[in-house]
Structure formats: structure tokens, C-alpha cells
Amino acid sequence: MGPAGLFLVILIIFAVIIISNAIRILTEYERGVIFRLGRMVGVKGPGLIFLIPIVDRMVRVSLRTVVLDVPPQDIITKDNVSIKVNAVVYFRVVQPDKAIVSVENYIYATSQLAQTTLRSILGQSELDELLAQRDKINHELQVIIDQHTEPWGIKISTVEVKQIDLPPEMQRAMAKQAEAERERRAKVVHAEGELQASQKLGEAAAIIQKNPVALQLRYLQTLTEVASENNSTTIFPFPMELLTPFIEAYKKK
């Protein structure tokens, strides 16, 4: 191969390198932030992107939702209870240029912001509030973190507190409290039943007082039930009121 052929080969290789550096393909969920001689000139994509070799530089940014796991944080609540809390943050890039220019590493920055905000907000709440009003806490965390990440072009869609780890002594205390609450409810239900029973007995007594024959009929019904359930001999005192009609009829003879 002569000098002309060697020069042609070198020229072809150089052209291939130039073309490969000048062409970029971005998928539907990607955007490219273009820098020309260090100055940002815009955001392009998706599809085929042409760059000026050596002059242009492109930074890829994904627009898909990122699931960020916040590691467990040691928190002291407002009522001085030490707990461990972890959470998960869902966010996505809505302005790729800000996400690249305004902050060095937007994922790391969002993670650190979520950790500090989690400790701050949960430290201002009492334990009962954290356990009973988790949706309210999640919404408050989402609003605060989203306000801080907005200048970075980041949109916080959801923040969820995953797990709250209580110290063993607090778990035992809460178990005792729950047991006491169940006993209290059982006693209340029993007392309500006794109250309803006493009301019904009072109504029955009033009816019997107005109609004494009803008491005699109830007495005979009780004798019949006892006789059918017990084969042994049972002696009941016989009320004289039942014999009164017969005695009076005998005297009239």
C-alpha cells in the first residue's frame, strides 16, 4: 500500500470517528442537555441528535420516575421517644437543563434532602400522631421536599414512610395499653348488656304488677321447664294465690 492508500485509510478512520462522535440516538424517555464550548445551548431529544465534533458535549438525562430508598434514620419524637424510620421517595426530572446545571448530582442531592427533611418533620411530631396520621405526614413530607427540589427541575410525586421501628420497652408498653383498651371495651359492652337487661326486667315487672295472672302463668311455665329437664323430684312452694278461687267457691256452697 502506497502513501496515498495509507492516507486514504487514515482519512476514512478519522471520518468514522468524527461521524460516530457527531451522531447520538436518544430514546423516548431520554433528553440530551447540549453544551457548546462549555455553554449550555439547549435540550434535545428524543430521536437522532447531531453534534459538532469536539465543540459539542451532550449529557443524557432520564425522565423516568426514580424510586429512592431513604435509609433508616434515628429520630427523637416530640414526646421524647427514640425511633428508627425509613421511607421511599418517588421523583422524576421535569427540567433536564436545571437538573444538570443547578445541582452537581441531583439523585444524591435529593436523597440527602429527603433524609434531613424526614428527621426534621418527624422530630416535630408525637409518636401517636406518627402511627395514626401517616397519610398526613407523607403529604407534608412530599410538599416540603418538592418545594426544595423545584429549583433543580425535580418533581417529587410521592413520599411514603415505610416502617417505624420502636424500642422494645415501648412495644411492651403499647401492648399493655392495647390490652387495657380491649378490657375496657369488654367491660363497657358487659355494662351496656346489664343495663339493657335491667330495663327489660323493669318493663316485665311493670306488666306483671298490672296483671298478677301473668306471674302465675310464668310460674307454671317455669315448673314445666324444670320438670322436663330434670328427672329428679323437685319441691316448689305452692302459692296460696292459686288456691284462692277454689277456697272461695267452696265457702259459697
C-alpha positions as semicolon CSV with decimal commas, in nm:
position;residue;x (nm);y (nm);z (nm)
1;M;0,000;0,000;0,000
2;G;0,145;0,330;-0,108
3;P;0,140;0,661;0,077
4;A;-0,183;0,763;-0,097
5;G;-0,360;0,445;0,012
6;L;-0,237;0,480;0,369
7;F;-0,355;0,838;0,377
8;L;-0,695;0,729;0,248
9;V;-0,729;0,465;0,519
10;I;-0,633;0,716;0,787
11;L;-0,883;0,962;0,642
12;I;-1,163;0,703;0,647
13;I;-1,087;0,606;1,007
14;F;-1,082;0,971;1,109
15;A;-1,416;1,030;0,931
16;V;-1,573;0,732;1,106
17;I;-1,457;0,862;1,444
18;I;-1,590;1,209;1,366
19;I;-1,928;1,077;1,250
20;S;-1,963;0,844;1,550
21;N;-1,898;1,137;1,783
22;A;-2,137;1,361;1,592
23;I;-2,441;1,133;1,600
24;R;-2,642;1,040;1,912
25;I;-2,967;0,849;1,943
26;L;-3,194;0,923;2,240
27;T;-3,485;0,700;2,344
28;E;-3,833;0,830;2,422
29;Y;-3,763;0,871;2,795
30;E;-3,426;1,045;2,747
31;R;-3,324;1,404;2,683
32;G;-2,984;1,543;2,596
33;V;-2,850;1,865;2,750
34;I;-2,614;2,014;2,491
35;F;-2,305;2,217;2,589
36;R;-2,113;2,403;2,319
37;L;-1,765;2,511;2,426
38;G;-1,884;2,487;2,786
39;R;-2,201;2,692;2,738
40;M;-2,543;2,524;2,752
41;V;-2,724;2,575;2,423
42;G;-3,042;2,372;2,481
43;V;-3,214;2,042;2,541
44;K;-3,273;1,798;2,256
45;G;-3,438;1,462;2,204
46;P;-3,574;1,207;2,167
47;G;-3,453;1,066;1,837
48;L;-3,145;1,133;1,627
49;I;-2,918;1,413;1,751
50;F;-2,632;1,571;1,556
51;L;-2,339;1,726;1,743
52;I;-2,046;1,930;1,631
53;P;-1,743;1,711;1,698
54;I;-1,501;1,839;1,962
55;V;-1,714;2,151;2,010
56;D;-2,037;1,999;2,148
57;R;-2,084;1,776;2,453
58;M;-2,409;1,606;2,547
59;V;-2,527;1,489;2,892
60;R;-2,805;1,228;2,893
61;V;-3,091;1,273;3,140
62;S;-3,364;1,015;3,206
63;L;-3,720;1,140;3,254
64;R;-3,847;0,818;3,412
65;T;-3,963;0,807;3,772
66;V;-3,681;0,727;4,013
67;V;-3,753;0,521;4,327
68;L;-3,524;0,647;4,602
69;D;-3,494;0,441;4,919
70;V;-3,424;0,659;5,223
71;P;-3,213;0,460;5,474
72;P;-3,333;0,427;5,836
73;Q;-3,299;0,749;6,033
74;D;-3,261;0,780;6,412
75;I;-3,532;1,022;6,524
76;I;-3,641;1,154;6,864
77;T;-4,008;1,246;6,853
78;K;-4,167;1,545;7,021
79;D;-4,264;1,330;7,321
80;N;-3,901;1,206;7,358
81;V;-3,936;0,859;7,206
82;S;-3,635;0,728;7,013
83;I;-3,739;0,552;6,691
84;K;-3,593;0,440;6,358
85;V;-3,783;0,543;6,044
86;N;-3,717;0,466;5,678
87;A;-3,904;0,595;5,376
88;V;-3,922;0,583;4,998
89;V;-3,933;0,882;4,762
90;Y;-4,070;0,879;4,406
91;F;-3,946;1,162;4,185
92;R;-3,865;1,244;3,823
93;V;-3,681;1,509;3,623
94;V;-3,914;1,761;3,459
95;Q;-3,650;2,017;3,353
96;P;-3,332;1,840;3,238
97;D;-3,132;2,161;3,195
98;K;-3,185;2,263;3,560
99;A;-3,116;1,909;3,684
100;I;-2,771;1,922;3,521
101;V;-2,676;2,288;3,566
102;S;-2,830;2,377;3,904
103;V;-2,701;2,081;4,109
104;E;-2,397;1,854;4,079
105;N;-2,574;1,521;4,136
106;Y;-2,948;1,556;4,158
107;I;-3,010;1,198;4,281
108;Y;-2,763;1,229;4,567
109;A;-2,888;1,579;4,650
110;T;-3,249;1,459;4,661
111;S;-3,151;1,168;4,884
112;Q;-2,975;1,393;5,135
113;L;-3,263;1,641;5,133
114;A;-3,514;1,362;5,196
115;Q;-3,312;1,235;5,494
116;T;-3,282;1,576;5,660
117;T;-3,647;1,660;5,597
118;L;-3,757;1,323;5,736
119;R;-3,567;1,383;6,060
120;S;-3,691;1,741;6,088
121;I;-4,063;1,678;6,028
122;L;-4,093;1,356;6,228
123;G;-3,898;1,513;6,514
124;Q;-4,173;1,774;6,545
125;S;-4,449;1,512;6,577
126;E;-4,555;1,289;6,864
127;L;-4,544;0,910;6,838
128;D;-4,922;0,867;6,840
129;E;-4,951;1,115;6,554
130;L;-4,689;0,927;6,350
131;L;-4,872;0,598;6,397
132;A;-5,226;0,726;6,345
133;Q;-5,180;1,002;6,084
134;R;-4,922;0,857;5,847
135;D;-5,100;0,988;5,536
136;K;-5,083;1,342;5,672
137;I;-4,711;1,303;5,748
138;N;-4,646;1,163;5,398
139;H;-4,822;1,457;5,234
140;E;-4,633;1,708;5,446
141;L;-4,301;1,548;5,356
142;Q;-4,391;1,546;4,986
143;V;-4,482;1,916;4,985
144;I;-4,168;2,028;5,170
145;I;-3,923;1,819;4,967
146;D;-4,090;1,922;4,642
147;Q;-4,051;2,290;4,731
148;H;-3,677;2,246;4,782
149;T;-3,620;2,039;4,467
150;E;-3,821;2,261;4,234
151;P;-3,519;2,488;4,154
152;W;-3,335;2,171;4,046
153;G;-3,606;2,075;3,796
154;I;-3,711;1,778;4,012
155;K;-4,075;1,689;4,080
156;I;-4,147;1,486;4,395
157;S;-4,458;1,280;4,324
158;T;-4,487;1,068;4,640
159;V;-4,318;1,020;4,978
160;E;-4,410;0,715;5,185
161;V;-4,294;0,633;5,537
162;K;-4,229;0,259;5,508
163;Q;-4,156;0,141;5,859
164;I;-4,134;0,279;6,213
165;D;-3,918;0,070;6,447
166;L;-3,999;0,119;6,815
167;P;-3,769;0,029;7,108
168;P;-3,864;-0,296;7,287
169;E;-3,981;-0,123;7,604
170;M;-4,214;0,098;7,402
171;Q;-4,354;-0,206;7,221
172;R;-4,430;-0,372;7,556
173;A;-4,594;-0,053;7,685
174;M;-4,810;-0,025;7,373
175;A;-4,908;-0,393;7,401
176;K;-5,019;-0,337;7,761
177;Q;-5,209;-0,026;7,656
178;A;-5,387;-0,217;7,379
179;E;-5,476;-0,498;7,620
180;A;-5,614;-0,249;7,873
181;E;-5,817;-0,085;7,597
182;R;-5,965;-0,421;7,496
183;E;-6,057;-0,497;7,859
184;R;-6,217;-0,155;7,893
185;R;-6,428;-0,214;7,583
186;A;-6,533;-0,557;7,711
187;K;-6,643;-0,409;8,043
188;V;-6,834;-0,133;7,867
189;V;-7,014;-0,388;7,647
190;H;-7,094;-0,602;7,953
191;A;-7,225;-0,299;8,143
192;E;-7,443;-0,198;7,847
193;G;-7,582;-0,552;7,835
194;E;-7,662;-0,542;8,208
195;L;-7,832;-0,205;8,162
196;Q;-8,048;-0,334;7,878
197;A;-8,134;-0,648;8,077
198;S;-8,235;-0,443;8,382
199;Q;-8,453;-0,222;8,163
200;K;-8,628;-0,525;8,017
201;L;-8,676;-0,675;8,364
202;G;-8,824;-0,347;8,485
203;E;-9,068;-0,347;8,195
204;A;-9,161;-0,710;8,271
205;A;-9,213;-0,628;8,639
206;A;-9,442;-0,340;8,547
207;I;-9,650;-0,567;8,325
208;I;-9,674;-0,834;8,596
209;Q;-9,773;-0,573;8,854
210;K;-10,064;-0,464;8,636
211;N;-10,171;-0,823;8,564
212;P;-10,093;-1,071;8,850
213;V;-10,220;-1,363;8,644
214;A;-9,913;-1,325;8,423
215;L;-9,691;-1,407;8,723
216;Q;-9,884;-1,725;8,790
217;L;-9,859;-1,831;8,428
218;R;-9,485;-1,767;8,431
219;Y;-9,456;-1,973;8,749
220;L;-9,633;-2,266;8,588
221;Q;-9,415;-2,237;8,277
222;T;-9,101;-2,250;8,494
223;L;-9,233;-2,567;8,666
224;T;-9,291;-2,728;8,326
225;E;-8,939;-2,643;8,204
226;V;-8,772;-2,775;8,520
227;A;-8,975;-3,095;8,512
228;S;-8,880;-3,163;8,150
229;E;-8,508;-3,105;8,207
230;N;-8,463;-3,274;8,545
231;N;-8,586;-3,627;8,621
232;S;-8,537;-3,598;8,997
233;T;-8,811;-3,490;9,234
234;T;-8,831;-3,113;9,279
235;I;-9,039;-2,948;9,551
236;F;-9,166;-2,595;9,493
237;P;-9,362;-2,385;9,737
238;F;-9,716;-2,361;9,607
239;P;-9,851;-2,005;9,622
240;M;-10,178;-1,971;9,805
241;E;-10,299;-1,722;9,548
242;L;-10,358;-2,012;9,310
243;L;-10,593;-2,181;9,562
244;T;-10,791;-1,867;9,644
245;P;-11,054;-1,914;9,368
246;F;-11,120;-2,274;9,479
247;I;-11,147;-2,183;9,851
248;E;-11,392;-1,906;9,780
249;A;-11,605;-2,138;9,565
250;Y;-11,608;-2,398;9,846
251;K;-11,723;-2,139;10,103
252;K;-12,014;-2,036;9,883
253;K;-12,154;-2,387;9,882
